[in-house]
């Protein structure tokens, strides 16, 4: 089912001059699912609190986004959808859309235009990875390292391939407990040219090659599943180097003042945004649509960048990115898209992962258990 102006009208909604209004049949509570930590805090500050103040509704935060696909499948099977809005990476949004677990969205009907009148679909452009996906941010998965643990006389690490160099950079690592990014980095750092990585990864031989490369650091790796884990491991000095989302590392370095540096080379670019679960009753769907009109406009997406170093997905938001809300530092140099950080970037092929994720998830978990 696609959320269009006609559907909105049938749900007692009216699309008017830049806002979605209701005739009183909107739920007074929302459960919003996201990733927790510094990211959820940025959403709370930029979207949730202003919207709750404007409307008087209650917003319940759930930090289950890492398990969103499995949990939405289970909810659909049980016929009991308890979530109203879910923050998901692009590849997961495509999977949920293909399975009919997320609603298709007419972006121009339900989202605000840019201040100059540019339609939402043109303003978001290529970040609309799926008909069910409402983009919020461009982010990257990259590496942080303890500056005080770099061996004497050695240059600090610069990027992903240094994680495989145990001789130069001894110590524990942290990597995400899933195949995305890890498999690509393993092949890239084993000599596969960037433009050939996904072709190689499609083959059994390529997958075995990636696992063999990961085997070289497996016994020195702590596997994380929540984005807050690597920052905590770094803060505690339990690892030398670890992957996590760049905004988490920004918080660790700029806000907490930890002795941590960024290794940007071959950061994994990705998109993150909202999906609306299929099967919501009309009053909850109406509330979600009202919230989305508010929370994804040009100013709100720019406001989020005051709290975390993720680039807003709207083109019209980028010029409005300014200083950190409390630190007063310019945020642009801390974005993954800044030229000084983006000399070598790996763009996640989320459409490829939507096709291969379930199979490689199973193989990756089996490899971890060996």
Beta strands, then each sheet from edge to edge (+ up, - down):
strand 1: 2-3
strand 2: 13-16
strand 3: 19-22
strand 4: 29-33
strand 5: 58-62
strand 6: 85-89
strand 7: 104-105
strand 8: 134-146
strand 9: 173-176
strand 10: 221-224
strand 11: 241-245
strand 12: 260-275
strand 13: 311-312
strand 14: 345-347
sheet 1: 1+ 7+
sheet 2: 2+ 3-
sheet 3: 5+ 4+ 6+ 12- 8+ 11- 9- 10-
sheet 4: 5+ 4+ 6+ 12- 14-
sheet 5: 5+ 4+ 6+ 12- 8+ 13-
end
